[in-house]
Structures are given as C-alpha cells and as structure tokens.
Amino acid sequence: MKADFPWHPDRSEVETSLKKVGELTHGEARARFRVSYSDIDVNRHATATKYLQWILDSFSFEKLNGNELASAEISFLSEATLGDEVSVVVEPVAEMDLCAIRREPDHQELCRAVLAWRTVR
C-alpha cells in the first residue's frame, strides 16, 4: 500500500454535506418496471445503476434527445428485490425533475432523485 493513501481505519463512514432528496408533492406516474434477474446484485437487491436506468427510461425520447443530464442526485431509501413491480413518478420543478421509485402495490419509496438538465444545442 502506498504511504500517501488517505487511510482512516477509525472512521466508519464517508463525511458528506449531502442531504436526502425531498419528497415529491404532485408527481405523475410515468413508467412501470418489474425487477428481473439481471437487475439484481449479489445481495439480491436491484443495483444502484438500475434505479437510474428506470428513471431515465421513464422520460420521452424528445426530452432525452433535446437535453443532456447535467447532474443527478439520488437518495436510496429501501431495496427492490426479484419480481417486485416498481413505478417511476416524476414532478417537474423549474429546470429540474424530482423523481421517486415506488414499489407496487404498497407504494413504498425505494429512492428519490433530482435530475438537472442542460438543453442540447
């Protein structure tokens, strides 16, 4: 191991100033997906990248073709497992979209995200 590696065995977590993404107030259901075998990791939960893929796949081709994702902040709240059906809910706010993924039929929030977009010229 290199001597200059910032190793801190006494710390149990990464320090950050990030806060959880806020709740949606007037979201619209955009898409539904079922968790398949290729979506899960070794812990048998949907992978973090799958949540972002579901969110992006819930937007129209026109939105994705005319804009590029400038930033994405995701707060993970619970896990999706094999066979779960999930819905993506989106609430546009200014130049951003607030998103949530909810498990059906109990509507348990699995994650929340805020996406910021840039117009493609």
TITORDREN-901964 format. One record per residue (C-alpha): residue number from 1; x, y, z. Coordinates in nm, 3 decimals, m for minus. Layout:
BEGIN
+-----+---------+---------+---------+
! pos !      px !      py !      pz !
+-----+---------+---------+---------+
! NUM !       X !       Y !       Z !
...
+-----+---------+---------+---------+
REM end
This chain:
BEGIN
+-----+---------+---------+---------+
! pos !      px !      py !      pz !
+-----+---------+---------+---------+
!   1 !   0.000 !   0.000 !   0.000 !
!   2 !   0.126 !   0.347 !  m0.085 !
!   3 !   0.219 !   0.561 !   0.215 !
!   4 !   0.023 !   0.861 !   0.086 !
!   5 !  m0.309 !   0.675 !   0.063 !
!   6 !  m0.566 !   0.854 !   0.285 !
!   7 !  m0.642 !   0.555 !   0.509 !
!   8 !  m0.851 !   0.627 !   0.821 !
!   9 !  m0.944 !   0.297 !   0.991 !
!  10 !  m1.100 !   0.487 !   1.284 !
!  11 !  m1.372 !   0.637 !   1.056 !
!  12 !  m1.676 !   0.424 !   0.984 !
!  13 !  m1.829 !   0.636 !   0.707 !
!  14 !  m1.756 !   0.896 !   0.448 !
!  15 !  m1.826 !   1.252 !   0.563 !
!  16 !  m2.054 !   1.446 !   0.333 !
!  17 !  m2.275 !   1.753 !   0.333 !
!  18 !  m2.540 !   1.591 !   0.110 !
!  19 !  m2.895 !   1.569 !   0.238 !
!  20 !  m3.172 !   1.333 !   0.132 !
!  21 !  m3.372 !   1.438 !  m0.172 !
!  22 !  m3.708 !   1.581 !  m0.063 !
!  23 !  m4.046 !   1.416 !  m0.112 !
!  24 !  m4.250 !   1.475 !  m0.425 !
!  25 !  m4.577 !   1.659 !  m0.370 !
!  26 !  m4.751 !   1.636 !  m0.710 !
!  27 !  m4.573 !   1.363 !  m0.903 !
!  28 !  m4.710 !   1.184 !  m1.208 !
!  29 !  m4.657 !   0.810 !  m1.262 !
!  30 !  m4.458 !   0.773 !  m1.585 !
!  31 !  m4.350 !   0.409 !  m1.614 !
!  32 !  m4.360 !   0.066 !  m1.450 !
!  33 !  m4.091 !  m0.200 !  m1.445 !
!  34 !  m4.054 !  m0.548 !  m1.300 !
!  35 !  m3.724 !  m0.639 !  m1.130 !
!  36 !  m3.565 !  m0.923 !  m1.328 !
!  37 !  m3.272 !  m1.150 !  m1.251 !
!  38 !  m3.023 !  m0.936 !  m1.446 !
!  39 !  m3.123 !  m0.632 !  m1.235 !
!  40 !  m3.002 !  m0.774 !  m0.903 !
!  41 !  m2.663 !  m0.779 !  m0.731 !
!  42 !  m2.500 !  m1.040 !  m0.506 !
!  43 !  m2.719 !  m0.922 !  m0.215 !
!  44 !  m3.028 !  m0.996 !  m0.428 !
!  45 !  m3.130 !  m0.628 !  m0.446 !
!  46 !  m3.171 !  m0.417 !  m0.760 !
!  47 !  m2.841 !  m0.247 !  m0.841 !
!  48 !  m2.798 !   0.129 !  m0.792 !
!  49 !  m2.743 !   0.176 !  m1.165 !
!  50 !  m3.075 !   0.005 !  m1.237 !
!  51 !  m3.261 !   0.273 !  m1.037 !
!  52 !  m3.105 !   0.544 !  m1.256 !
!  53 !  m3.184 !   0.345 !  m1.571 !
!  54 !  m3.551 !   0.311 !  m1.472 !
!  55 !  m3.569 !   0.685 !  m1.406 !
!  56 !  m3.411 !   0.779 !  m1.740 !
!  57 !  m3.625 !   0.525 !  m1.928 !
!  58 !  m3.937 !   0.695 !  m1.792 !
!  59 !  m3.865 !   1.015 !  m1.991 !
!  60 !  m3.975 !   1.065 !  m2.351 !
!  61 !  m3.736 !   1.038 !  m2.642 !
!  62 !  m3.795 !   1.408 !  m2.714 !
!  63 !  m3.687 !   1.508 !  m2.360 !
!  64 !  m3.375 !   1.289 !  m2.373 !
!  65 !  m3.287 !   1.384 !  m2.730 !
!  66 !  m3.319 !   1.759 !  m2.668 !
!  67 !  m3.144 !   1.768 !  m2.331 !
!  68 !  m2.846 !   1.618 !  m2.157 !
!  69 !  m2.827 !   1.522 !  m1.794 !
!  70 !  m2.621 !   1.788 !  m1.612 !
!  71 !  m2.639 !   1.625 !  m1.270 !
!  72 !  m2.823 !   1.356 !  m1.075 !
!  73 !  m2.853 !   1.322 !  m0.700 !
!  74 !  m3.010 !   1.003 !  m0.567 !
!  75 !  m3.118 !   0.912 !  m0.214 !
!  76 !  m3.162 !   0.536 !  m0.166 !
!  77 !  m3.433 !   0.456 !   0.089 !
!  78 !  m3.515 !   0.086 !   0.053 !
!  79 !  m3.445 !  m0.215 !  m0.169 !
!  80 !  m3.622 !  m0.367 !  m0.466 !
!  81 !  m3.594 !  m0.745 !  m0.500 !
!  82 !  m3.652 !  m1.001 !  m0.772 !
!  83 !  m4.009 !  m0.993 !  m0.901 !
!  84 !  m4.102 !  m0.657 !  m0.744 !
!  85 !  m4.300 !  m0.423 !  m0.965 !
!  86 !  m4.185 !  m0.062 !  m0.937 !
!  87 !  m4.322 !   0.265 !  m1.071 !
!  88 !  m4.134 !   0.583 !  m1.155 !
!  89 !  m4.303 !   0.907 !  m1.050 !
!  90 !  m4.180 !   1.243 !  m1.186 !
!  91 !  m4.251 !   1.600 !  m1.075 !
!  92 !  m4.104 !   1.879 !  m1.293 !
!  93 !  m3.967 !   2.173 !  m1.090 !
!  94 !  m3.806 !   2.463 !  m1.284 !
!  95 !  m3.509 !   2.322 !  m1.480 !
!  96 !  m3.509 !   2.001 !  m1.275 !
!  97 !  m3.717 !   1.690 !  m1.229 !
!  98 !  m3.786 !   1.535 !  m0.890 !
!  99 !  m3.827 !   1.159 !  m0.924 !
! 100 !  m3.925 !   0.871 !  m0.700 !
! 101 !  m3.929 !   0.498 !  m0.749 !
! 102 !  m4.204 !   0.322 !  m0.557 !
! 103 !  m4.273 !  m0.046 !  m0.509 !
! 104 !  m4.622 !  m0.155 !  m0.612 !
! 105 !  m4.875 !  m0.221 !  m0.469 !
! 106 !  m4.767 !  m0.085 !  m0.126 !
! 107 !  m4.616 !   0.242 !  m0.268 !
! 108 !  m4.303 !   0.205 !  m0.050 !
! 109 !  m4.049 !   0.463 !  m0.171 !
! 110 !  m3.728 !   0.292 !  m0.277 !
! 111 !  m3.540 !   0.602 !  m0.386 !
! 112 !  m3.576 !   0.971 !  m0.466 !
! 113 !  m3.375 !   1.164 !  m0.719 !
! 114 !  m3.333 !   1.514 !  m0.851 !
! 115 !  m3.216 !   1.549 !  m1.212 !
! 116 !  m3.086 !   1.874 !  m1.361 !
! 117 !  m3.085 !   1.915 !  m1.740 !
! 118 !  m2.898 !   2.119 !  m2.000 !
! 119 !  m3.050 !   2.195 !  m2.338 !
! 120 !  m2.859 !   2.038 !  m2.626 !
! 121 !  m2.778 !   2.293 !  m2.896 !
+-----+---------+---------+---------+
REM end
